[in-house]
Amino acid sequence: MQVMTSPGGFRFLPTDGPFSAGVAAEPGYQIVRVHPPRYTPLEEGFHMVEEALAAAGRPLNALCAIELRIPKPLTRDGFDQFNSGYVEQLEKWGLRVNEQIPAARTNVAPEMEPPSGPCLHAFCHTIEGQGRPTFVISGMGTRDKVPGFWATIIQTLEERMDALGVGWADVGETQFYGTRADHEVFIDDNLYRFAELVRPGLRWYFSRPPVDFGRLEIDLRAIARDTSM
């Protein structure tokens, strides 16, 4: 996988989409996570990003990951339309690097008590500092379950981490986004045999991927600290 570097203090895996496949802090930097109030409308959330980075004395290009919540999964056309507005905001901030969007992203639709509109759930940015490796792997969506389903997911996650120079020993948390029914599949499949996925600490969110043909989404991260606004 190709790795590119952002002037914001992190490296990233570019994709053809509106977000990168993952980010990792460069030497001399660490990634921190900020959690706005629950269901902060997206436009208001963007202002909070600006305020938080200014308060931390960091430039806008230090923004390296965004977590979103939407009311329900979107059609392909609806997803493209949503991404158009999202990318427009990132471009206003001047975040592109060689035409690529560097920030990682997770975007899911809560199954219970969904928001009334798109919301900012959390975001990550770099700060100067030393410590253990910090990184964020973007939400990886899947469709139907097929033979080798879980092994393929693990392989893809490992490829992303390998490219960024980190591994399972560095993971702080694994997040699964699936419905209550999918949680039963998790148990029935005895997924705990895949120790890599669950050893760091597993969180399950009753949520659906952002597109209506998706089934499950998974992301990984290791951060230096997590704060609330």
ABEGO torsion letter per residue (X at the ends): XBBBBBAAGBBBBBBABABBAEBBBBBGBBBBBBBBBBGBBAAAAAAAAAAAAAAAGBBAAABABBBBBBABBBBAAAAAAAAAAAAAAAAAAGABBGGBBABBBBBBBBABGBBABBBBABBBBBBBEBEBBBBBBBBBBBBBBBBGAAAAAAAAAAAAAAAAGBBAAABABBBBBBBAAAAAAAAAAGAAABAAAAAAEBBBBBBBBABAABABBBBBBBBABBBBX
